[in-house]
Each structure stands twice: as C-alpha cells, then as structure tokens.
Amino acid sequence: MATIFWFRRDLRVQDHPALNQAIVSAKQSDSRVFAVVSARDYQDQAELSPGRRESLLQSWRELNASLGDALTVLAEPIAGIKSIAQREGVTEVHVSAAYDTRSVSFMKEARSELESDGLKLVVGAGNYAVAPGKVRKPDGTPYRVYTPFYKGWSELAWNPPVALEPGARWVRASEHLGFDSSEYGSEFAGVTTQSPSIRAGEAYALRTLQRFIDRGALAGYQDDRNRADLSGTSHLSHALAHGEIHPRTILARLGDSAGEVTFAKEIAWREFYADVLWHNPNSLTEYLEPRFAKMRYDDGTELGETRLRAWKEGRTGYPMVDAGMRQLLAEGWMHNRVRMIVASFLVKDLHLEWQRGADWFETWLTDFDPASNAHGWQWTAGCGTDASPYYRVFNPILQGLKFDPNGDYVRKYLPELRHISGTAVHEPWLSIGFDSAGYPLPIVDHVTERNESLARLEELKSL
Ligand SMILES: Cc1cc2nc3c(=O)[nH]c(=O)nc-3n(C[C@H](O)[C@H](O)[C@H](O)COP(=O)(O)OP(=O)(O)OC[C@H]3O[C@@H](n4cnc5c(N)ncnc54)[C@H](O)[C@@H]3O)c2cc1C
C-alpha cells in the first residue's frame, strides 16, 4: 500500500498540517509515502525568469534533503500521480488546500481525474493562519475593506505550530524513478549550479525569521518598513509564497509591541488579499471595480508599448521608478513602497492597464503570490479594495525624497547616477553640468500626465 503527498506551494516539513495528516493516515494503513512536486504548479505564466526558476529549484532541493532524497519531480502532476498510483497500489493523494483562482480550478480538474482512477484526493489545511472565506461580517458576507477584516481576523484563534509527525516511510526517488522516465521532469536531476543571490528553502526561511528578530528590526518596523534604503522588512515574502514557512510559525513569535503588531498586520494583508481573491476569483485578471475597465488606456498604441518597454527596463528617467524596476530584474524582489511607486507610475503616468504590470511582476518576482500581486496592483491602480482612490497619484520624485531620503537606494541600483551625491539624484536633470552617462531624461512629464489621468477619470464618471 502507498500514499502520495503532492507538494505544491507548501515546500516545508515543519508546521505542515496537511503533511502530518497524510503521514498519520499512511501509518494507520501501513503505507509507504511518495513525495511529488511539479513545475506545472508554478507555471501559470508561460515564462518564469531565471531567478524564479532558480529559487524554486533551490527550494525543492532543500525539501528533497529534508525528506532524505524522496522528492520526485513530475512533468505533469496528474498523469505522473496516476502512473505512480497504478504501479504502487496508491489509494489516497494528499495535498494542501489552495485558494487562488488557478489553483482552485486545477484542483477541481485533478480531483475529477484522480477520482476517475479510483483515487481519493484528501485536501488538508493550507498556508494561512485563517483560511480564506472564514472571516465574515456579522451578516455573513465577505469584507472588501481591510481594517474591519483585520479586526475580525485577529479575533479568530488559530492553532499553534506543529512539528513534523514522525515515522513516515518515505520512498526514495531512486527506488522508483526510471520505470518510465518520460513521465518525470528532468529539471531537478540536472540542476547543479547555485546562484549566490538566490537563497531559498525551509531552513533558510526559519533562519531569516530568526535573524529578523535577533537584529531587533521589529522594534522599528512600523517606521522603517517604508524606507527603501534600509533593510527594515523581513524579506520573508518568498518563503511565504513558496510555503517554506507557515504564517502562524511567524505569528507565534510576535508580541504586542507597536512594531510586532504592525508586522502581524502585514501578514494579515496577505490573508486579506487571499480572502478577496477567493470571493472574487475573476479579480485575478479583471477589475474588482468593473467601471475601470471602461477607462481610456494607451495599451496597444505604439507610444504606449514603447513606454511599457522603458518601464520594464528601468529607463523611464524617473530614478525612483527605475531603481525599483532594476532591483526587480537583479534580485527578483522589490521593496513594497517602491512596488507602489512603480505601479502607480505605470497606470497613472503611462496610462497602461494594471494587468500589464502584474504580468511582468509574475514573471520576475520570486515571491510571486497570485492574490497579493493582483490586489497590490489593483489597490495602487485605484480599482481594488478600500483605501487608495484613483485620484491619489504618487509623485515619483517626492516619493523618492521621502522614502529614500539620502538617495542611497537609487544609487545602489542605477550605476549611471552614482556620481550624483545626496538627494539631487532624485532629479538628476537639475544637476549643473549633468552628464547622463546614458541615463534617459524623463519619458513623460509627471504633472502633465497626472492631469491627463484625472481627466480620464472625469470621462469615466460621465459614461
Ligand atoms: C503592486 C504590488 C505587487 C505586489 N506583489 C506581491 C507578490 O506577488 N507577492 C507578495 O508576497 N507580495 C506582494 N506585494 C506585497 C508586498 O510588496 C510584499 O509582500 C513585500 O514587499 C515583501 O517584503 P517583506 O517580506 O520584506 O515584507 P514585510 O514587510 O517583512 O512583511 C511581512 C510579510 O507580510 C506580507 N505583506 C507585507 N506587505 C504586504 C502587502 N502590502 N500585501 C500583501 N502582503 C503583504 C508578506 O507576506 C510579507 O512577506 C505586492 C505589493 C504591491 C504594491
């Protein structure tokens, strides 16, 4: 007898309720356990950047080591699982619950395919302290505004972290791989190189949390988290997105100081957006506020496409925007404040639809999370949940002066501007004798485009 555990975006062994449930069930039936993963679970987007691929492979590599070489990479998970099941007498396939739009529909397909082969798909608890769909208004309807959601969320209790259930009989991949190698992905076996800039895996996630606590960052988190030039945030987003750490493992380490409460509120933003996406599955790609779909955008025009390219390459001539976009290309990560600045710029200065930016982020962000990405974009574009109204247009220069007050962040990612000291780097064209060293002048005038944006909003109101 055998059981399969299908790892998806839950690449860890500690504090893993669904995995523990699978192990308990396998022990009861004296079954061996197969562990499988598939790149298919990450490839919503046709193309993953080299950084995203590398971080995923590293995470798998670490998980494989934790399981004692038991991880099998499947090219096509449903076909691969069926094949193992037929050969090994598997009756149950265990998986963590997933709530994002594409996972929900893929899991539906998987359930029906596996059931047609007589296999039971057992879905265990997922990677949220409170599962999406659970926090409700007193009348039972879902929240669309964060603050009351947070109040409801924080009043619900969640279980404390749990350790890995002992006694699983993992089947080493070498014991069964190769009986039909065409069904198995080759990516995993072939990977030998490791990029020094990408660090991933459960052990690294736990160390990152410990370091964040040890360096006292939580004490100033409520102030420093907005500063692009400081390392004021945890950098745990990649670990949360890959499920290398469960959010309640993090929450269990937090007390009630101002910094710790603010940090817990950020974890709650992740849960809020997962909840909003769960209730509004189309909002992964469509406007949460549908009237914004009727707005006039410049997508598809020659000018619009040229500007989109400049934005992607970090060559808009606005240093704070360009530094963020270059950080994304170099590190697969971008500071939250800067994500808001570049997103506002794309939508309100370049008049392009938010989905174009969200797609680019999906290709490059190693912490890509369907709900946080779609709703981070929609919030900034003014068409999403609560707070940020469309007419709030970020000024990229003032944002730079406020959140990179010495210009260090810009100089770090824009080598062309390193010769400009202090805050002058946020408006390099004003420096006397400015030698651009190939850095472009602004591709648009912010004040003009802000007015244009507001005019388009007025048009929308009159439709
Ligand atoms: C346009 C846009 C796109 C975004 N896309 C993503 C994405 O694909 N994946 C992703 O994880 N986050 C996304 N975010 C949210 C946020 O930028 C990142 O979570 C954060 O920068 C990660 O850095 P950190 O782990 O150091 O954050 P910390 O400040 O240390 O926060 C701790 C954790 O809380 C969560 N969190 C923090 N801020 C937010 C937020 N605003 N929304 C949702 N969760 C949050 C994250 O899981 C984060 O790891 C996006 C934000 C914007 C504005």
The ligand as a Gaussian input file, in Angstrom:
#p B3LYP/6-31G(d) Opt

LIG

0 1
 C        1.986000      46.191000      -6.955000
 C        2.299000      45.237000      -5.819000
 C        2.525000      43.895000      -6.093000
 C        2.810000      43.003000      -5.052000
 N        3.027000      41.678000      -5.353000
 C        3.285000      40.805000      -4.348000
 C        3.504000      39.415000      -4.622000
 O        3.406000      38.944000      -5.768000
 N        3.822000      38.605000      -3.573000
 C        3.895000      39.067000      -2.295000
 O        4.189000      38.284000      -1.384000
 N        3.661000      40.359000      -2.012000
 C        3.371000      41.244000      -2.989000
 N        3.168000      42.562000      -2.691000
 C        3.140000      42.987000      -1.278000
 C        4.492000      43.433000      -0.689000
 O        5.122000      44.333000      -1.547000
 C        5.439000      42.284000      -0.370000
 O        4.774000      41.270000       0.335000
 C        6.615000      42.769000       0.492000
 O        7.321000      43.782000      -0.182000
 C        7.527000      41.620000       0.805000
 O        8.659000      42.019000       1.508000
 P        8.904000      41.513000       3.004000
 O        8.699000      40.053000       3.107000
 O       10.220000      42.049000       3.429000
 O        7.714000      42.257000       3.757000
 P        7.470000      42.534000       5.293000
 O        7.233000      43.997000       5.429000
 O        8.512000      41.944000       6.135000
 O        6.064000      41.845000       5.568000
 C        5.937000      40.509000       6.072000
 C        5.004000      39.728000       5.188000
 O        3.700000      40.305000       5.179000
 C        3.117000      40.166000       3.873000
 N        2.887000      41.502000       3.322000
 C        3.572000      42.641000       3.607000
 N        3.034000      43.682000       2.926000
 C        2.023000      43.182000       2.193000
 C        1.079000      43.751000       1.287000
 N        1.061000      45.062000       1.005000
 N        0.184000      42.935000       0.701000
 C        0.147000      41.607000       0.969000
 N        1.014000      41.019000       1.840000
 C        1.919000      41.786000       2.423000
 C        4.113000      39.424000       3.004000
 O        3.807000      38.058000       3.018000
 C        5.435000      39.718000       3.723000
 O        6.419000      38.740000       3.498000
 C        2.864000      43.473000      -3.719000
 C        2.638000      44.832000      -3.463000
 C        2.362000      45.702000      -4.494000
 C        2.124000      47.153000      -4.194000

